[in-house]
Amino acid sequence: MTQIHQEGVSNVWQTNKYARCISEAIEAAAEELRVLSLKIHDHPELSHEEFKAHGWMTEYLKKEGFTVGQGRSGLETAFVAYAGEPSSPVTIGICSEYDALPGIGHACGHNLIAISGVATALGIRAAIEQFGLKAQIKLFGTPAEERPEGKIMMLRAGDFEGVDVCMMLHGANADVLYTPFLSLNTVTLEFFGKASHASSTPWEGINALDAAIQVYSAIGLMRQQLRTDQRVHGIIENGGQAPNIIPQYTKSVYRVRAPKYAQVKELQARVEHIFEAAARSTGCTMKAEWARFGVKDILTNDPLAVNFEQQMNSLGLKYASKAEQQSKLSGSTDMGNLTYAMPGIHPMFNIMNLNGVDDKSLGLHTTAFAAAAAQPMGHAATMRAAKALAMTGLECILEPEFLRRVKEDFHKQLPQEQHE
């Protein structure tokens, strides 16, 4: 067993029948989930190629009695697993991720995210069945978070219809409830010029690489006037074919990030002016194609976050202040789009220790973090966080007034245009 022995753990996990039920269900599955986590970790697969992870996850869930289907999105490596009655008045959604990063494998700890979702679903399912609760739990297998687009495609296809609340966990080097995830959009930029011999007749060419370099340099200069919480970064994927040929074609990819999606739109307009200026000054033509799905920031639901914090407190963790948590800039995730469609939270949990102490020696998307994601400490932290998340989901089932406040906060946070 991977039981958590730590000073400060409240006895609520022994005296509260619901907490005890959830804890026992997760502890009973902990060793098998550890095996599943390591299998996914040792066989990293890129976005939309997570066939092994998908197979292992769905096989395990079927063995545990969940009904498993592909969902409506048509994504081969997505799934929806549910337990409870479909006609129930409350449906709690949980997300699992399992794609890896190119070259560095599970350096974002998605093997732990995968099993955190399974553990949470097992805990809630156990309470539903043991106490005869009228509720449904749905576990969503969401591929391609690193692109990021899997959840957005599933959302647009209708996979999340009827879900009252959707939550997930993410391993990190700190415990953070109010992570300021950034909105983003991605653009593929192509310049088209005219090839010529770079030595004998360079004046006959139209240099597409000149345009690409102008864009790269101008964005670098623009960063001086960007807010500290905004980001523009990119690469040149294709800069030409040979040094003795004036490049007639280049391809670059840039990402634009900001705290709110409306700010991303403003940044898009600024970089588009740079693209157009580079094309005009070099005589090239251009094509700028933005991603079909913009990635939104996370609307952290306050009642859900406060409840999760209380659950983690009872398991021995104390968080930093909300302001301090929000001062830690983070990346971006397609979970943000779900929180614009339904109430949700995305807590980050420390996989390096159980004491609430930030570990600044490593960060996400590094080989060191990939190694940490396979260690026993990371597994223990995952099981603890899953227990807390399951209890938060259960609160939505047990307390109609709490669920009402959750939905009220969701609607209050939605930008005005979402209401129109």
N, C-alpha and C positions, 0 to 999 in steps of 0.2 A: 504494500500500500504506500501511497505518497501522501500520507496525512501530514498536516501542518502542525508542528509543535512550536509555539511561540508565546512569549510572555505578552499579556494584554489581550489575548483572545477571550471574547465574552462567552459566558456559559449559555448564551441564547441558542448556540448551536447544539446544545444538549437538552435544553428545557423547552424550546419552541418546537412543536411537532412538525411544522412545515420546514423549518430550517434543518431539523434533524433528518427528515425524509430526503431533502435535496442533498445534504452532505453525504449521507449514506449511499445514495444512488451514484454520485460522482466518484466517491472513494472506491466503490465496487468496480467501477469501470476504469480507474486511473491507470492500472498497469497495461491494460489493452490499449488505452489511448496513448500511452507512452510508446508502445510498439508502433502504432499507426503514425505518430508524429515522426519517429525516426525513419520510417520507411519513406515518408514524403520528403523529409530533410535530405536523405541520402540519394534521392532520385529527383533532383530539381527539374522542373519543366516550365517552359516559358508560357506567356499568356496565350490562351486558346489551344495550348498543346498539352494540357494537364490530364492526359488520358489515364496514366497510372494512378495519380492521386484521386481522380474522379472515380475510378474503379474501386480503389481501396475504401474510399469514403462511403460510397453507395452500398458496397458489399457489407460493410460493418453495420450500417444503419438498417439494412434489410434484416440482418441477423438479429438486431435488437428489437425488431418488430415495427419499425417505421414503414409507412407506405412511401415509396420513392418513385418519382417521375422526373421527366426532363424539364417540364415547364413549357411555357409558350414561346420562349425566345428563339428556340431552335438552335441554341448554342450547344455544341456537342459535349462540352465539359461542364455544363451547368446542371444543377438538379434542384428539386424541391422535395424535401422529406417532411411528412407531417404525421402527427398523432393527435388523438382526440376527435371529437365530432365536427365535421365541416360546418354544420349549422349552428355551432356554438356562438354565444353572444360576444365572446372576446377571442381574438387571435393574436398571439404574440409571435413576432418574427425575429429570428436570429440569423446572422450571416457568418459564413465560413469562407475564408480565402485560402488558396493553395498554389498560386503561381509563384514562380521564382524570378530572379533577376539574371540577365545575361552575364555570364562569366563568373559571378560571385554567388550563385545559388540562392539559398534562403537567407540572404543578408537583411531581409525585412521580417524574418521570423514567421512567414506565413504557414509554416508547418504547425506552429503553436496556435495561430489564429484558427486553423482548420479544426484542431481538436478542442479549442475553447468553445467553438460553436456547438460541437457534438456534445461536450460535457454539459453545457448550459441547457441544451434541448433535453438531454437525459434527465437532468434534475427537475425541470419543469414538468416533463412527462410523468415522472414518478409521482409528483404531488397531485397532478390531475387525476391519475388513476387511483392512488391510495385514498384520496379524500373525495372522490366522485365529483370533481369540479367540472362545471360546464364551460369548457375552454378548449382551445386548440393551440398547439405549438407547431410552427413551421420553421424548419431549418433550410436556409437557402445556400446552396453551393454556388458561389459567385466567382467565376473565372476572370482572368485578365484585369485584375486591379492595378497592376503595374503599368498598364497602357495609358490611362485607366478608363475602362468603359464597360466592363462586364455587368455591373449592377445597373448602369444606365440602360443598357440594352434590355435587360430583364424587366426593368421598371416600365420602359416604353412598350414592351410586349404585353404587359398586364400581369406579370407573375406576382406582383405585390398587392394586387387588388384584394380588398377585404382585410388587410393587415392593420390592426389598430396601433401597434407599436413595433418598431424594428430597431434592434440593438446589435452591437458586436464589440469585441475586445481586440486590442492590438498591443503586442509586446513592444517594449521600448527600453531605454536606459533610465527611465524615471516614471513615477506614478503621477499621471496628469488626467484630470477629468475635463478640464476646459481648454483643450488644445486648440490653438488658433490655426486650424487648417486653412490653407489658401485656396481660393478659386483659381482655375487655370483654363487656358485654351491653348491648343497647339496648331501651328501653321506650317505647312510645307510650301517652301518658296522656291520657284524655278525661274531661272533667267535663260533667255534664248538669244544667242548672238550669231556670229558668223565665223566659221573656221578659216584660217589662212596659215601659211608657213610663218613661223615665228621669227625666222631669220631673214628669208629672202623677200617676203611681202607682208610684213606685219601690219602695214597701213590699210591693207584690204580687209582685215579682220574686225569683228565687233566682239570685244572681250567680255564674255559672261562672268568670268572669274573676277574681273574688276568690279562688276556690279555686286557680286557676292561679298567681296572684301569690303566694299564701301558700306554695305549693310552691317557687317560684323563690327566695323570700326565705329559707325555712327551709333549703334546700339550701346557700345562701350562708353561713348561720350554721353549719351542720353542718361546713363545710370547716375551721373553726377546730380541730375535733377529729379531722380526718382525718390519717392518716399522710402523710408527704411524697411517698410513691410511689403514692398513691391519687388518683383523679380522679372527679368527678361534674360533668357539664356538659350543658347543653341549651338549647333554644329553645322559644318559644311560637309555633307555626305558625299557629294561628287563635285570635285573642283577642276575637272578636265581629264583628258585622256593621255596626254604626253607633253613634256616640257617644250617640244619644238612645234607645237600646234597651238595657235590662239584658241582658247577654250570657247566653243560655241554653246556649251550647255553646263549649267551648274544647278545643284539641288542642295538646299539647306533646310533645316528643321529648327524652329524656335518655339519655346514655351513662354507664355506670358502669365504671371501670377499676381494676385492681389487679395487682400482680405475678403472682399465682397465681389460678387459676380459683376455687378454694375461697374466696379472699378476696372475689372478685366476688360470690359467692353471699351472703356475709355483708353486703356493702354493699347488695345488692338488698333484703334484709330491712329495713335501716335506712331506705332511701328509701321503701319501701312503707308504713312507719309514718307518714311525712310525708304521703304521698298520702291515706291513710285519715283522718288528723287534719284535713287541709284539707277533705275531703268532709264530715266530721261538723260542723265548725265553721261551714260555710256552708249546710248543708242540701242540698248537691248529691249526686247519685249519681256514681259514677266507674267507669271501665274502664281497667285497666292491662294492656297486652298486651306481654309480653317477646318479643324476637326468637326465632324458632324455633331458631336456632343461636347458642350462645354461642361467642365467639372466645377461644381459649386462648393462653396464653403459649407462647413457643418453648423447647423442650427442646433446647438446643444440644448436639449430640453431640460429646463431647470428642475422640475419635480423629479424627473427620472435621475438626474445627476445627483441631487441631494440624497435621494433614497439609496443609490448605489454607494455614495460616500458613507452613509450610515452603516450599510452592510459591510463595507471594507473596514470601517472603524471597529466593528464588532469582531473582525478577524485580525485585529491588531495593527492596522495601518492608520497613520495620521497624514493627511495631505497638507501641502503648503497652501497659502492663501490663494483665493481665486485670481487675484491680480498677479501674483507671482507665476501661477500656472499660465496665464494668458500672455505673459511676457516671453514665453518660449516659442519662437516661430517654428513652424513645422512645415511638412510637405503638403501634398494634396491627395485626395482620395475620392473615388466615385461614391463612397458612402454619403458624401455631402448631398448629392442629388436625392438620395432617399430621404434625408432629413427635411428637404423642401416638399416632400410628398406625404410624409407621415411623421409623428413624433419619434425621436431617436436619440441615442447617445453612442459615443465611440471612445470609451475610456482607454487610455494608454496605461499599461502596467509594467513595472520594472521586472525584467527577467534576471537581473543580476543579484538582487537581494530582496528580502521580505520586510525590510526595515524602513522603507520610504526614503532612502538616501539615494540621491541622484548619482549615477556612475558616469563621470565625465571622461573616463578613459576610452570609451568607444561610443560610436553612434550608429544609427541605422544605415543600411546600404554599405557596410564594410565587411571585410572577411572576418574580422574579429566578432562582429555581431552574429554572423552566420554560424560561427563556432559556438557562441553562447546559446544560440537557439536550440542546440542539441544537448545541452547540459541538464542534469537533474534539477538544478535550482530553477531554471526556466520552466520546467514542467510543473514543479511545485507552485510557482507563482501563477501559472496558467490555471491550475485546478482551484486555487484560492479565488482568483478573479471570477472564474466561471460560477462558483458557488454564490458569490455576491450578485452577479448578473442574473442568475436564475431566481434569486429571492426578489430582485427588483421586478422581474417579469411577473412573478407570482403575485406581487402586491397589486399589479394592474388587474389581476383576475379576482383577488379576494376583496378588494376595496373599490367599488364603483365610484366613490367620491374622489379617490386618488386618480383613477383613470380620467375622470372628468377634468381635473386640474391639469393633468398631462396634456390633454387635447386643447384645453383653453390656452395654455402656454404656447403650444405649437402655433395656433392661429394668431396669437398676439405677436409672435416673432416673424411671421411671414412678411416679406416685403409687400408693399401696397399693390404692386402690379400682379402679384400672385392671387390677390383677392378679386381682381377685376375680370 
